[in-house]
Amino acid sequence: MATQAHAHVSLPPSVAVEQEEMVSNAQTNPLSSAVGDASQAQTQSMPAQSNATGFKPTLNLGGCIITQYSYTDREDKASDGGFNVRIVRAVAHGKVWNNVAYRLQLELSGAPGIDRGARVLDAYAEWTRFAEWQPRLGQFKRCFGFENPIHPMNVGMGSFSQMTQRLQSINDRIGEHVSNGRDIGFQMQGDFLPQADGHRLLHYQVGVYNGQGTNHVDVDKHKDLIGGLWVMPTKELRIGAFGWNGYYTNEKNPTETLRRVRYDLGFTYEGAVSARAEYAHSVGGTTRGGATRSDGWYAMLGVPVPQCDNLKFYGRWDCYRDDATRWDGLVTNWGLTANYYLGKNYNFQVNYTHTVDRNLALRAGHYNTIDVQVCAKF
């Protein structure tokens, strides 16, 4: 008969919500300098069965809440803004066996409905024994782009860039339901060439996915192939490229299958100063028709305030063209954000965005948006 042991339940997890996807060692939370590690966990105990080697399964529980008030002077909208519960998430992660990790994340905000309201974001298992290759199976972030895997609290601005939303599949232009950059599939990732300071010089990740987004089974005979490769000259700097070759089938019209071929180039630096920039290009149509080529890019800089460690300002130039063959459809967002961190798990954020949308006739496409967000993790 197996002996009795105890599984540790940590509240909150030390890194569970720093990034939505924790990958192998070289990528572990490059944004932690922005908000610090989570507060020291409080530990509880619960009965569990130990295995023959005495391993104790672990369960870490945490979550994140982001609330928002926004105002816009855009004249063609029915509302000028209001209050919003942007994100409510619950996370459970840990290990069920030596080097076998799991993660479950639920989104709890939004009105109930199909692909809305309470739903599964992450649900996967991963073998983490070797830094050079770590297989993962289940539902998780697509391995495309630097900004996609960052937790919303750590993006620096009040939202993801347009390019990340439309081309890194947070809210994909192709017409897929909102999948928050995720899909169901299998991924392999790893790090090579350890350096003297402990970080590794080279990181790769490659995955095969259904191509239909979260919580949906495959409906065609195609699979998406996505991969990324980057170098880390220092532990703060990553320079990389990503590729995506796949298809999406319109579930409301199963005879319509759309090509999705994309590439992404970028870098990210996370120290006292934060900097990130990417360019992405997409080939393939959408369920609503229109252009078959689109692109987007952004450049962001975050600077701490001297003598005030809790305050950091970010600025971003953010551009997107739904038709990459035309400049008269360019949408540009100029953003400025102030982040004030009260402790390690609480962030008060004020965002200002000036938009120039060349698709709009009113006021030559110029309008402004101000929003205030309060972010808390536990």
C-alpha positions in Angstrom: 0.0 0.0 0.0 1.4 3.4 -0.9 2.4 5.7 1.9 0.6 8.9 2.5 2.2 12.2 1.6 1.2 15.8 1.2 0.8 18.0 -1.9 1.6 21.6 -1.5 -1.0 24.2 -2.5 0.7 27.6 -3.0 -1.4 30.8 -2.9 -0.4 32.7 -4.9 1.9 31.1 -7.5 5.3 32.7 -7.8 5.2 33.1 -11.6 1.8 31.8 -12.8 0.5 35.2 -14.1 3.8 36.9 -15.0 3.4 35.4 -18.4 0.5 33.5 -19.8 2.9 31.0 -21.3 6.0 30.0 -19.3 8.4 28.3 -21.7 11.8 26.8 -21.2 14.5 28.4 -19.0 15.9 30.9 -21.4 12.5 32.6 -21.8 11.4 32.4 -18.2 9.6 35.7 -17.5 11.6 38.3 -19.3 9.1 40.9 -18.0 9.6 40.2 -14.3 11.6 43.3 -13.9 8.6 45.3 -14.7 6.4 44.1 -11.8 8.7 41.9 -9.7 8.0 38.4 -8.6 4.7 37.5 -7.0 4.5 37.8 -3.2 5.7 35.0 -1.0 3.3 32.1 -1.3 1.2 31.0 1.6 1.3 27.2 1.8 -1.6 24.9 2.7 -1.6 21.1 2.7 -4.0 18.5 1.4 -3.8 14.6 1.3 -2.2 13.1 -1.8 -0.6 9.8 -2.8 3.2 9.8 -3.2 4.8 7.6 -5.8 7.4 5.0 -5.2 10.2 7.6 -5.4 8.6 9.8 -2.8 7.5 12.5 -5.2 4.9 14.9 -3.9 2.4 16.2 -6.5 2.1 20.0 -6.4 -0.9 22.3 -7.0 -0.4 26.1 -7.3 -3.5 28.3 -7.5 -3.7 31.9 -8.6 -5.5 34.3 -10.9 -5.8 37.8 -12.2 -8.4 40.6 -12.4 -8.3 43.6 -14.7 -11.0 46.2 -14.5 -11.3 49.3 -16.8 -13.0 52.6 -17.4 -12.6 54.1 -20.9 -13.7 57.2 -22.8 -13.4 58.0 -26.5 -14.4 61.0 -28.6 -14.8 58.9 -31.8 -18.0 60.2 -33.3 -19.2 57.2 -35.3 -19.6 55.0 -32.2 -22.9 54.5 -30.3 -21.1 54.7 -27.0 -18.3 57.0 -25.8 -17.0 54.3 -23.4 -17.8 53.1 -19.9 -16.9 50.6 -17.2 -15.7 47.1 -18.1 -14.4 44.0 -16.3 -11.8 43.2 -18.9 -10.3 40.0 -17.5 -11.1 37.6 -14.7 -8.9 34.5 -14.8 -8.2 31.5 -12.5 -5.1 29.4 -12.9 -4.0 26.0 -11.5 -0.6 24.6 -12.3 2.0 22.2 -10.8 3.5 18.8 -11.3 1.8 15.4 -11.3 5.1 13.4 -11.6 8.8 14.0 -11.8 9.3 16.6 -14.6 5.7 16.3 -15.8 4.0 19.7 -15.4 0.4 20.7 -16.1 -1.5 24.0 -16.4 -5.2 24.9 -16.4 -6.3 28.5 -16.9 -10.0 29.6 -17.1 -11.4 32.9 -18.4 -14.4 33.9 -16.3 -15.3 37.3 -17.6 -17.9 38.2 -20.3 -21.5 37.3 -20.9 -22.3 33.6 -21.2 -22.5 32.2 -24.7 -20.7 30.2 -27.4 -17.0 31.2 -27.3 -17.9 33.9 -24.7 -18.1 34.0 -20.9 -16.5 31.2 -18.8 -14.2 29.1 -21.0 -10.9 27.2 -21.0 -7.9 29.2 -22.1 -5.0 26.8 -21.3 -5.2 23.0 -20.6 -2.0 21.1 -21.3 0.7 18.8 -19.9 4.4 19.2 -20.5 7.6 17.2 -19.9 10.3 19.5 -18.6 13.2 17.1 -17.8 15.6 18.5 -20.5 16.1 22.1 -21.3 16.9 21.2 -24.9 13.6 19.6 -25.7 10.3 19.9 -23.8 7.2 18.4 -25.5 3.8 20.0 -24.7 0.3 18.6 -25.6 -3.1 20.3 -25.2 -4.4 23.8 -25.6 -2.0 26.7 -25.2 -0.5 29.8 -26.9 0.5 29.5 -30.5 4.3 29.9 -30.7 4.1 33.0 -33.0 5.6 36.3 -32.0 7.1 37.9 -28.9 4.1 39.9 -27.6 1.5 37.1 -27.9 2.7 35.1 -24.8 3.0 38.1 -22.5 0.4 38.4 -19.8 -2.0 41.4 -20.4 -0.8 42.9 -17.1 2.8 42.9 -18.3 2.3 44.3 -21.9 3.2 47.8 -20.6 0.3 49.4 -22.5 -3.4 49.1 -21.9 -3.8 46.6 -24.7 -1.9 44.5 -27.2 -0.7 46.1 -30.4 -3.0 45.9 -33.4 -0.6 43.6 -35.1 -0.6 41.2 -32.2 -4.4 41.2 -32.0 -5.0 40.7 -35.8 -1.9 38.7 -36.9 -0.7 36.9 -33.8 -4.3 35.7 -33.4 -5.5 37.4 -30.2 -8.6 38.3 -32.3 -7.5 37.0 -35.7 -8.4 38.9 -38.9 -9.2 35.7 -40.7 -12.6 35.4 -38.9 -11.7 32.8 -36.3 -13.6 33.1 -33.0 -11.7 35.0 -30.3 -9.0 32.6 -29.1 -6.6 34.8 -27.2 -3.7 33.6 -29.4 -4.3 30.0 -28.6 -5.0 26.7 -30.4 -5.1 22.9 -29.7 -2.0 20.9 -30.7 1.5 19.7 -29.9 4.6 21.8 -29.4 8.3 21.1 -28.9 10.6 23.7 -27.5 14.0 24.1 -25.9 17.2 26.0 -25.3 20.8 25.4 -26.3 24.3 26.8 -25.6 24.3 27.8 -21.9 26.3 31.0 -21.1 28.3 32.0 -18.0 25.5 34.0 -16.4 23.1 31.1 -16.7 21.0 32.1 -19.7 21.1 30.1 -22.9 22.0 31.6 -26.2 19.6 29.9 -28.6 15.9 29.1 -28.2 13.5 27.2 -30.6 9.9 26.3 -30.5 7.8 24.5 -33.2 4.2 23.3 -33.0 1.5 21.5 -35.0 -2.0 22.8 -34.4 -5.6 22.2 -35.5 -5.9 25.7 -36.9 -9.5 26.3 -35.5 -8.6 28.1 -32.3 -9.6 27.3 -28.7 -12.1 24.7 -27.6 -13.0 23.7 -31.1 -12.1 20.3 -32.7 -10.5 20.1 -36.1 -13.0 20.3 -39.0 -10.7 19.8 -42.0 -7.7 17.6 -43.1 -5.1 20.4 -42.6 -2.8 21.2 -39.7 -1.0 24.5 -39.0 2.8 24.4 -38.6 4.1 27.3 -36.5 7.7 27.9 -35.3 10.1 30.4 -33.9 13.8 30.8 -33.4 15.7 33.4 -31.5 19.1 34.3 -30.0 19.8 35.9 -26.6 23.1 37.7 -26.8 22.4 38.8 -23.2 19.8 37.6 -20.7 17.8 40.8 -21.3 17.8 40.7 -25.1 16.0 38.4 -27.6 16.1 38.7 -31.4 14.0 36.3 -33.4 11.9 35.3 -36.3 8.6 33.3 -36.5 6.7 31.5 -39.3 3.2 30.2 -39.7 1.8 28.0 -42.5 -1.7 26.7 -42.2 -5.4 26.9 -43.1 -8.7 27.9 -41.4 -12.0 26.4 -42.2 -15.1 28.6 -41.7 -17.3 26.5 -39.4 -20.4 28.4 -40.5 -19.6 27.5 -44.1 -17.4 24.3 -44.1 -16.8 24.5 -47.8 -14.7 27.7 -47.3 -11.1 27.0 -46.3 -8.7 30.0 -46.1 -5.0 30.0 -46.4 -3.0 31.5 -43.5 0.7 32.1 -44.2 2.6 34.6 -42.0 6.0 35.6 -40.8 7.1 37.8 -37.9 10.4 39.5 -37.1 11.2 41.3 -33.9 13.2 41.9 -30.7 12.5 42.4 -27.1 14.7 43.9 -24.3 13.7 43.7 -20.6 15.9 45.4 -18.0 15.3 48.6 -16.1 14.4 50.0 -19.5 11.9 48.0 -21.7 11.9 47.9 -25.5 10.1 45.8 -28.0 9.4 46.0 -31.7 7.9 43.6 -34.3 6.8 43.4 -37.9 4.4 40.8 -39.2 3.0 40.1 -42.7 0.1 37.8 -43.6 -1.0 36.2 -46.8 -4.6 34.8 -47.0 -8.2 35.9 -47.1 -10.9 36.3 -44.5 -14.4 35.0 -43.9 -15.8 38.4 -44.8 -13.8 38.7 -48.0 -11.5 41.7 -48.7 -7.7 41.9 -49.0 -5.5 38.8 -49.1 -2.4 40.6 -47.8 -2.1 42.4 -44.5 0.7 43.6 -42.3 1.4 45.5 -39.1 4.2 46.7 -36.9 4.9 48.4 -33.6 7.7 49.9 -31.5 7.4 50.3 -27.8 9.7 51.9 -25.1 9.3 51.8 -21.3 11.3 54.0 -19.0 11.4 54.0 -15.2 11.1 57.3 -13.3 14.2 58.2 -11.3 13.7 58.3 -7.6 10.3 56.5 -8.0 10.8 52.8 -8.5 7.1 52.1 -8.6 6.4 54.4 -11.6 7.2 53.5 -15.3 6.1 55.3 -18.5 5.6 53.5 -21.8 5.2 54.9 -25.3 4.2 53.0 -28.4 3.9 53.6 -32.2 1.4 51.0 -33.4 0.4 50.5 -37.1 -1.8 48.1 -39.0 -2.9 47.7 -42.6 -5.7 45.2 -43.3 -4.8 45.6 -47.0 -1.0 45.7 -47.2 -1.1 46.9 -50.8 -2.7 50.3 -49.8 -1.5 53.0 -47.5 -4.8 54.8 -47.5 -6.2 52.1 -45.1 -3.4 52.5 -42.5 -4.5 52.7 -38.9 -2.0 54.3 -36.5 -2.2 54.4 -32.7 0.1 56.7 -30.8 0.0 55.6 -27.2 1.3 56.8 -23.8 0.9 54.9 -20.6 1.8 55.4 -16.9 2.0 52.3 -14.8 2.1 52.6 -11.0 2.8 49.4 -9.1 1.5 49.2 -5.5 3.4 46.2 -4.3 4.3 43.3 -6.5 0.8 42.2 -7.5 -1.1 45.4 -8.1 -0.9 47.8 -11.0 -2.7 51.1 -11.6 -2.5 52.2 -15.2 -3.6 55.3 -17.1 -3.6 55.0 -21.0 -3.9 57.7 -23.6 -4.1 56.8 -27.3 -4.4 59.1 -30.3 -5.6 57.3 -33.4 -5.3 58.2 -37.0 -7.6 55.9 -39.0 -7.4 56.6 -42.8 -10.5 54.5 -43.3 -12.6 57.1 -41.6 -13.9 60.3 -43.1 -15.0 62.0 -39.8 -12.4 64.4 -38.6 -10.0 62.9 -41.1 -9.9 59.7 -39.0 -8.5 61.4 -35.9 -9.9 60.5 -32.4 -8.7 60.0 -28.8 -9.2 57.4 -26.2 -8.4 57.5 -22.5 -8.8 54.6 -20.2 -7.9 53.7 -16.6 -7.2 50.1 -15.6 -6.6 48.4 -12.3 -4.8 45.1 -12.4 -4.5 42.7 -9.5 -3.1 39.2 -9.4 -3.1 36.7 -6.6 
